């Protein structure tokens, strides 16, 4: 089924795959985990973050978040 993609803006490319339109099956080829504090990953043209004291909990009780077995 065809799809219509509106205006897009790409500020930078740091590796990866971008899919536009219809996709039957998408699967990740790598996984990673990143911990960051409040307001760390804001993106846009005009960013203004006002954060007080914050703490990031990096404790992860589960052993596996996203498996890559049989995902070649």
MIVEXZA-356165 format. One record per residue: residue in one letter; x negated, y, z negated of N, C-alpha, C in turn. Coordinates in Angstrom, 3 decimals, always signed. Example, Ala and Ser with C-alpha at 12.3 -4.5 7.8 and 13.67 -1.06 7.14 Angstrom:
! MIVEXZA-356165
PT  resn       npx       npy       npz      capx      capy      capz       cpx       cpy       cpz
PT     a   -13.190    -5.690    -7.800   -12.300    -4.500    -7.800   -13.200    -3.300    -7.800
PT     s   -12.850    -2.250    -7.080   -13.670    -1.060    -7.140   -12.900    +0.030    -7.870
This chain:
! MIVEXZA-356165
PT  resn       npx       npy       npz      capx      capy      capz       cpx       cpy       cpz
PT     x    -0.846    -1.174    +0.000    +0.000    +0.000    +0.000    -0.892    +1.239    +0.000
PT     x    -0.711    +2.132    +0.924    -1.552    +3.326    +0.985    -1.314    +4.249    -0.202
PT     x    -2.332    +5.005    -0.534    -2.208    +5.965    -1.616    -2.751    +7.310    -1.172
PT     x    -2.309    +8.339    -1.847    -2.766    +9.694    -1.554    -3.632   +10.154    -2.714
PT     x    -4.848   +10.572    -2.407    -5.773   +11.066    -3.424    -5.853   +12.572    -3.275
PT     x    -5.597   +13.278    -4.371    -5.619   +14.736    -4.347    -7.029   +15.281    -4.417
PT     x    -7.171   +16.566    -4.694    -8.487   +17.183    -4.778    -9.326   +16.560    -5.889
PT     x   -10.615   +16.419    -5.625   -11.527   +15.883    -6.630   -12.719   +16.816    -6.768
PT     x   -13.418   +16.711    -7.884   -14.631   +17.482    -8.120   -15.641   +16.568    -8.786
PT     x   -16.795   +16.400    -8.183   -17.862   +15.585    -8.747   -19.022   +16.516    -9.068
PT     x   -19.335   +16.668   -10.363   -20.411   +17.561   -10.770   -21.777   +16.928   -10.616
PT     x   -21.891   +15.656   -10.961   -23.172   +14.968   -10.830   -22.919   +13.479   -10.711
PT     x   -23.907   +12.776   -10.184   -23.828   +11.329   -10.026   -25.023   +10.729   -10.733
PT     x   -24.751    +9.844   -11.675   -25.827    +9.194   -12.413   -25.824    +7.692   -12.213
PT     x   -25.375    +7.227   -11.079   -25.273    +5.802   -10.816   -23.862    +5.317   -11.059
PT     x   -23.484    +4.264   -10.393   -22.158    +3.707   -10.586   -21.377    +3.656    -9.292
PT     x   -20.136    +3.257    -9.399   -19.262    +3.089    -8.246   -18.001    +3.905    -8.462
PT     x   -17.583    +4.630    -7.439   -16.338    +5.376    -7.477   -15.401    +4.766    -6.456
PT     x   -14.200    +4.394    -6.888   -13.214    +3.798    -5.987   -12.056    +4.759    -5.807
PT     x   -11.695    +5.016    -4.567   -10.540    +5.839    -4.233    -9.526    +4.974    -3.520
PT     x    -8.268    +5.185    -3.825    -7.223    +4.450    -3.138    -6.887    +3.147    -3.834
PT     x    -6.347    +2.211    -3.068    -5.880    +0.954    -3.611    -7.041    +0.028    -3.922
PT     x    -6.886    -0.739    -4.974    -7.894    -1.720    -5.358    -7.179    -2.952    -5.889
PT     x    -7.499    -4.101    -5.343    -6.858    -5.336    -5.783    -7.488    -5.861    -7.058
PT     x    -8.811    -5.831    -7.123    -9.504    -6.431    -8.264   -10.760    -5.633    -8.564
PT     x   -10.844    -5.061    -9.749   -12.024    -4.336   -10.176   -12.567    -4.998   -11.424
PT     x   -13.872    -5.189   -11.473   -14.472    -5.800   -12.660   -15.806    -5.124   -12.949
PT     x   -16.128    -4.950   -14.221   -17.397    -4.293   -14.567   -18.583    -5.203   -14.295
PT     x   -19.689    -4.617   -13.881   -20.909    -5.374   -13.638   -21.925    -5.165   -14.741
PT     x   -21.672    -4.229   -15.623   -22.533    -4.027   -16.787   -21.694    -3.379   -17.883
PT     x   -22.146    -3.563   -19.110   -21.461    -2.939   -20.229   -22.485    -2.277   -21.130
PT     x   -22.042    -1.298   -21.867   -22.903    -0.642   -22.844   -22.024    -0.006   -23.908
PT     x   -22.631    +0.356   -24.999   -21.900    +1.000   -26.084   -22.685    +2.232   -26.518
PT     x   -21.998    +3.335   -26.661   -22.625    +4.587   -27.047   -21.860    +5.195   -28.203
PT     x   -22.582    +5.662   -29.187   -21.987    +6.353   -30.321   -22.394    +7.819   -30.257
PT     x   -21.424    +8.701   -30.441   -21.726   +10.123   -30.425   -20.772   +10.848   -31.363
PT     x   -21.167   +12.001   -31.798   -20.376   +12.766   -32.757   -19.257   +13.550   -32.115
PT     x   -18.622   +14.337   -32.920   -17.468   +15.112   -32.500   -17.848   +16.118   -31.411
PT     x   -17.132   +16.094   -30.309   -17.365   +17.036   -29.223   -18.597   +16.770   -28.397
PT     x   -19.161   +15.567   -28.462   -20.416   +15.293   -27.775   -20.254   +15.065   -26.283
PT     x   -19.154   +14.483   -25.852   -18.989   +14.126   -24.444   -17.982   +15.007   -23.721
PT     x   -17.851   +16.228   -24.119   -16.952   +17.135   -23.411   -17.551   +17.497   -22.064
PT     x   -16.720   +17.507   -21.034   -17.180   +17.889   -19.702   -16.227   +18.937   -19.139
PT     x   -16.743   +19.764   -18.286   -15.924   +20.796   -17.662   -16.755   +22.015   -17.357
PT     x   -16.092   +23.030   -16.885   -16.794   +24.247   -16.492   -17.039   +25.191   -17.664
PT     x   -16.081   +25.324   -18.558   -16.201   +26.259   -19.678   -15.906   +25.511   -20.967
PT     x   -16.951   +25.094   -21.671   -16.803   +24.291   -22.882   -17.040   +25.164   -24.098
PT     x   -16.135   +25.086   -25.055   -16.288   +25.776   -26.329   -15.837   +24.813   -27.413
PT     x   -16.774   +24.276   -28.171   -16.427   +23.342   -29.245   -16.777   +23.967   -30.581
PT     x   -15.865   +23.880   -31.507   -16.067   +24.378   -32.862   -15.840   +23.205   -33.811
PT     x   -16.928   +22.581   -34.238   -16.842   +21.407   -35.091   -17.453   +21.712   -36.446
PT     x   -16.758   +21.277   -37.476   -17.313   +21.387   -38.819   -18.234   +20.205   -39.084
PT     x   -18.381   +19.854   -40.307   -19.208   +18.708   -40.666   -18.499   +17.445   -40.204
PT     x   -19.231   +16.567   -39.499   -18.640   +15.317   -39.054   -19.670   +14.206   -39.170
PT     x   -19.204   +12.984   -39.180   -20.077   +11.811   -39.249   -19.529   +10.753   -38.308
PT     x   -20.414   +10.046   -37.635   -20.018    +8.996   -36.708   -20.295    +7.645   -37.341
PT     x   -19.268    +6.830   -37.441   -19.415    +5.493   -37.991   -19.847    +4.547   -36.872
PT     x   -21.047    +3.996   -36.967   -21.565    +3.102   -35.933   -21.385    +1.639   -36.289
PT     x   -20.693    +1.338   -37.372   -20.462    -0.055   -37.767   -19.468    -0.709   -36.812
PT     x   -19.829    -1.867   -36.294   -18.986    -2.592   -35.353   -18.834    -4.030   -35.840
PT     x   -17.717    -4.378   -36.475   -17.586    -5.704   -37.076   -17.431    -6.848   -36.077
PT     x   -16.913    -6.577   -34.871   -16.774    -7.673   -33.916   -18.074    -7.876   -33.148
PT     x   -18.328    -9.111   -32.774   -19.592    -9.443   -32.112   -19.603    -9.144   -30.634
PT     x   -18.447    -9.203   -29.993   -18.372    -9.059   -28.548   -17.225    -8.112   -28.188
PT     x   -17.504    -7.083   -27.419   -16.462    -6.158   -27.026   -15.947    -6.452   -25.609
PT     x   -16.849    -6.673   -24.677   -16.458    -6.954   -23.318   -17.450    -7.944   -22.732
PT     x   -16.956    -9.109   -22.376   -17.829   -10.174   -21.903   -18.085   -10.025   -20.408
PT     x   -19.287   -10.440   -20.014   -19.648   -10.439   -18.601   -19.828   -11.836   -18.060
PT     x   -19.511   -12.854   -18.837   -19.648   -14.228   -18.365   -18.714   -14.460   -17.168
PT     x   -19.212   -15.129   -16.149   -18.442   -15.434   -14.929   -17.918   -14.170   -14.280
PT     x   -18.693   -13.116   -14.309   -18.287   -11.846   -13.729   -19.379   -11.345   -12.792
PT     x   -19.759   -12.181   -11.865   -20.867   -11.826   -10.973   -20.414   -11.028    -9.786
